[in-house]
Structure formats: C-alpha cells, structure tokens
Amino acid sequence: MDIRKLNMDEEPPMDLLLLADPSRILVEEYLQRGECFVAERDGQIIGVYVLLPTRPEMVELVNIAVIGTQHGRGIGKQLIINAIQTAKSSGYRTIEVGTGNSSIGQLAFYQKCGFRIIGIDIDFFIRHYSEEIFENGIQCKDMVRLSQDL
C-alpha cells in the first residue's frame, strides 16, 4: 500500500470522504483549505485522510476513511501514523482530531493511536448538520476533541 498526497488535478474520493463526514458542503469546504492524502493498493484508492491547518503549529485530522472491504486490516492505523509523520515533518507541534459522541469505535481507535481527550464541543453536530446522525443507537450531538503532541 502506498500513501500519497492527492495531486491538484485529481478529483478527491468523495465517496470515501462522505463515509467519515456526511456533509458534502463541509467536506468540500475543508478540502479547499486542507491537504488530502490517499492510500492506494493495486491502483485503487482504499483510504483517505485530510489535514487542515487550524492555528500556528497545529493541524487537525478532519477526515479519515477506509473502504468497507478493507476494514480490520490496519489501514486506518497506517493512515494515522502517516498523518502524524506528515504533520511532524511539516513543522506542526500538535495534531487534533474530533469525532462524534456516538462514534464509540472511533473514540477507542484514536486513543489507541495516542490521542487524548481534551474537550467536548457541545451540540456541534446539531449546529452544523441539517439532518440528525445516529450511530450505535445514539444520536450524534457533541464533538469529542482529541489531541496529540508531536
């Protein structure tokens, strides 16, 4: 598997990006300001992540997704490791990520990758998404913010 920055003339893999964030408007907005990276195997894009500079010396991992047929194979962890290395080599000192209060698997995953919970943005998903989101039988209302020093 190879992970590389998406070229300017390539279309971002919206189907994958929308797996991690159902708002096409928000995805298109942060794609304009961030950098998109793709994981490929045998010429097929199987994973994606987007890094978005937020403050001096800080970058946010705003989207990470792997195609369903490749889940459970360590690709997500390789994407996280690559994102951390990319952020560090770009001079950032902190990487952040946010996920929904209902995203139980993602919360565990990020913590296993060294992220620590630093706060909660109450009602984030109610304010920024027009349709309700449910995962694991729980309404996604709050953004759980996690961070890692680089």
C-alpha positions as a Markdown table, in Angstrom:
| # | Residue | x | y | z |
|---|---|---|---|---|
| 1 | Met | 0.0 | 0.0 | 0.0 |
| 2 | Asp | 1.2 | 3.5 | -0.9 |
| 3 | Ile | 0.1 | 6.7 | 0.8 |
| 4 | Arg | 0.5 | 9.9 | -1.2 |
| 5 | Lys | -0.8 | 13.5 | -1.4 |
| 6 | Leu | -3.6 | 13.9 | -3.9 |
| 7 | Asn | -2.5 | 15.7 | -6.9 |
| 8 | Met | -4.1 | 19.1 | -7.7 |
| 9 | Asp | -5.6 | 17.7 | -11.0 |
| 10 | Glu | -7.2 | 14.7 | -9.3 |
| 11 | Glu | -10.7 | 14.6 | -8.0 |
| 12 | Pro | -10.9 | 13.8 | -4.3 |
| 13 | Pro | -12.5 | 10.4 | -3.4 |
| 14 | Met | -15.9 | 11.9 | -2.3 |
| 15 | Asp | -17.5 | 8.5 | -1.7 |
| 16 | Leu | -14.8 | 7.7 | 0.9 |
| 17 | Leu | -14.8 | 11.2 | 2.4 |
| 18 | Leu | -18.5 | 11.1 | 2.8 |
| 19 | Leu | -18.2 | 7.9 | 4.8 |
| 20 | Ala | -16.5 | 9.8 | 7.6 |
| 21 | Asp | -18.4 | 13.1 | 7.2 |
| 22 | Pro | -21.9 | 13.1 | 5.7 |
| 23 | Ser | -21.9 | 16.8 | 4.9 |
| 24 | Arg | -20.8 | 17.3 | 1.3 |
| 25 | Ile | -20.7 | 21.1 | 1.9 |
| 26 | Leu | -18.3 | 20.8 | 4.9 |
| 27 | Val | -16.1 | 18.2 | 3.1 |
| 28 | Glu | -15.8 | 20.5 | 0.1 |
| 29 | Glu | -15.0 | 23.5 | 2.3 |
| 30 | Tyr | -12.2 | 21.8 | 4.2 |
| 31 | Leu | -10.8 | 20.2 | 1.1 |
| 32 | Gln | -10.3 | 23.8 | -0.2 |
| 33 | Arg | -8.2 | 24.7 | 2.8 |
| 34 | Gly | -6.5 | 21.4 | 3.7 |
| 35 | Glu | -4.4 | 18.7 | 2.1 |
| 36 | Cys | -5.9 | 15.4 | 1.0 |
| 37 | Phe | -3.9 | 12.2 | 1.1 |
| 38 | Val | -4.9 | 8.8 | -0.3 |
| 39 | Ala | -3.9 | 5.2 | 0.3 |
| 40 | Glu | -3.7 | 3.1 | -2.8 |
| 41 | Arg | -3.3 | -0.6 | -3.4 |
| 42 | Asp | -3.1 | -2.1 | -6.9 |
| 43 | Gly | -4.1 | 1.3 | -8.4 |
| 44 | Gln | -7.3 | 1.5 | -6.3 |
| 45 | Ile | -7.9 | 4.2 | -3.6 |
| 46 | Ile | -8.7 | 2.3 | -0.4 |
| 47 | Gly | -8.3 | 5.0 | 2.1 |
| 48 | Val | -8.1 | 8.8 | 2.6 |
| 49 | Tyr | -7.4 | 11.5 | 5.2 |
| 50 | Val | -7.4 | 15.3 | 5.2 |
| 51 | Leu | -5.1 | 17.5 | 7.2 |
| 52 | Leu | -6.3 | 21.1 | 7.9 |
| 53 | Pro | -4.0 | 23.7 | 9.4 |
| 54 | Thr | -6.0 | 25.4 | 12.2 |
| 55 | Arg | -3.6 | 27.5 | 14.3 |
| 56 | Pro | 0.1 | 28.2 | 14.2 |
| 57 | Glu | 1.9 | 24.9 | 14.9 |
| 58 | Met | -1.4 | 23.0 | 15.0 |
| 59 | Val | -3.1 | 20.8 | 12.4 |
| 60 | Glu | -6.4 | 18.9 | 12.5 |
| 61 | Leu | -7.1 | 15.5 | 11.0 |
| 62 | Val | -10.6 | 16.4 | 9.8 |
| 63 | Asn | -11.4 | 13.2 | 7.8 |
| 64 | Ile | -10.1 | 9.7 | 7.7 |
| 65 | Ala | -11.9 | 6.8 | 6.0 |
| 66 | Val | -11.2 | 3.3 | 4.6 |
| 67 | Ile | -13.4 | 1.4 | 2.1 |
| 68 | Gly | -15.6 | -1.2 | 3.8 |
| 69 | Thr | -14.0 | -4.2 | 2.2 |
| 70 | Gln | -10.6 | -3.2 | 3.8 |
| 71 | His | -11.8 | -2.6 | 7.4 |
| 72 | Gly | -9.9 | -4.5 | 10.1 |
| 73 | Arg | -6.6 | -4.7 | 8.1 |
| 74 | Gly | -4.7 | -2.0 | 9.9 |
| 75 | Ile | -5.1 | 0.5 | 7.1 |
| 76 | Gly | -6.7 | 3.2 | 9.3 |
| 77 | Lys | -3.8 | 2.9 | 11.7 |
| 78 | Gln | -1.3 | 3.2 | 8.9 |
| 79 | Leu | -3.2 | 6.4 | 7.7 |
| 80 | Ile | -3.0 | 7.8 | 11.3 |
| 81 | Ile | 0.7 | 7.1 | 11.5 |
| 82 | Asn | 1.3 | 8.7 | 8.1 |
| 83 | Ala | -0.8 | 11.8 | 9.1 |
| 84 | Ile | 1.2 | 12.1 | 12.3 |
| 85 | Gln | 4.5 | 11.8 | 10.4 |
| 86 | Thr | 3.4 | 14.3 | 7.8 |
| 87 | Ala | 2.3 | 16.8 | 10.4 |
| 88 | Lys | 5.5 | 16.5 | 12.3 |
| 89 | Ser | 7.7 | 16.8 | 9.2 |
| 90 | Ser | 5.7 | 19.9 | 8.2 |
| 91 | Gly | 6.7 | 21.6 | 11.5 |
| 92 | Tyr | 3.4 | 21.2 | 13.4 |
| 93 | Arg | 3.7 | 20.6 | 17.2 |
| 94 | Thr | 0.2 | 19.3 | 17.8 |
| 95 | Ile | -2.3 | 17.2 | 15.8 |
| 96 | Glu | -6.0 | 17.2 | 16.8 |
| 97 | Val | -9.0 | 15.2 | 15.7 |
| 98 | Gly | -12.7 | 15.4 | 16.5 |
| 99 | Thr | -15.3 | 12.7 | 16.4 |
| 100 | Gly | -18.9 | 12.2 | 17.5 |
| 101 | Asn | -20.0 | 11.3 | 21.0 |
| 102 | Ser | -21.8 | 8.3 | 19.3 |
| 103 | Ser | -18.6 | 7.1 | 17.5 |
| 104 | Ile | -17.6 | 4.6 | 20.1 |
| 105 | Gly | -15.2 | 2.6 | 17.8 |
| 106 | Gln | -13.5 | 5.8 | 16.6 |
| 107 | Leu | -13.0 | 7.1 | 20.2 |
| 108 | Ala | -11.3 | 3.9 | 21.1 |
| 109 | Phe | -9.3 | 3.8 | 17.9 |
| 110 | Tyr | -7.9 | 7.4 | 18.3 |
| 111 | Gln | -7.0 | 6.7 | 21.9 |
| 112 | Lys | -5.1 | 3.5 | 20.9 |
| 113 | Cys | -3.2 | 5.7 | 18.4 |
| 114 | Gly | -2.0 | 8.0 | 21.2 |
| 115 | Phe | -4.6 | 10.8 | 21.2 |
| 116 | Arg | -6.0 | 12.1 | 24.4 |
| 117 | Ile | -9.5 | 13.7 | 25.0 |
| 118 | Ile | -9.1 | 17.4 | 25.5 |
| 119 | Gly | -12.7 | 18.6 | 25.4 |
| 120 | Ile | -16.2 | 18.4 | 24.1 |
| 121 | Asp | -17.9 | 20.8 | 21.7 |
| 122 | Ile | -21.5 | 20.6 | 22.9 |
| 123 | Asp | -24.2 | 20.3 | 20.2 |
| 124 | Phe | -21.6 | 20.6 | 17.4 |
| 125 | Phe | -23.5 | 18.2 | 15.1 |
| 126 | Ile | -26.8 | 19.8 | 15.9 |
| 127 | Arg | -25.4 | 23.3 | 14.9 |
| 128 | His | -23.5 | 22.2 | 11.8 |
| 129 | Tyr | -25.6 | 19.3 | 10.2 |
| 130 | Ser | -29.1 | 19.7 | 8.9 |
| 131 | Glu | -30.1 | 16.1 | 9.4 |
| 132 | Glu | -29.8 | 14.1 | 12.6 |
| 133 | Ile | -27.0 | 11.5 | 12.8 |
| 134 | Phe | -27.3 | 8.2 | 14.7 |
| 135 | Glu | -24.6 | 5.7 | 15.4 |
| 136 | Asn | -24.7 | 2.7 | 17.7 |
| 137 | Gly | -28.2 | 3.7 | 18.6 |
| 138 | Ile | -27.1 | 7.0 | 20.0 |
| 139 | Gln | -27.8 | 10.4 | 18.5 |
| 140 | Cys | -24.6 | 12.2 | 17.5 |
| 141 | Lys | -24.8 | 15.6 | 19.1 |
| 142 | Asp | -21.4 | 16.5 | 20.6 |
| 143 | Met | -17.9 | 16.6 | 19.1 |
| 144 | Val | -15.3 | 14.9 | 21.3 |
| 145 | Arg | -12.0 | 16.7 | 20.7 |
| 146 | Leu | -8.7 | 14.7 | 21.0 |
| 147 | Ser | -5.1 | 15.8 | 20.6 |
| 148 | Gln | -1.6 | 14.5 | 20.4 |
| 149 | Asp | 1.7 | 16.4 | 20.9 |
| 150 | Leu | 4.2 | 15.7 | 18.1 |
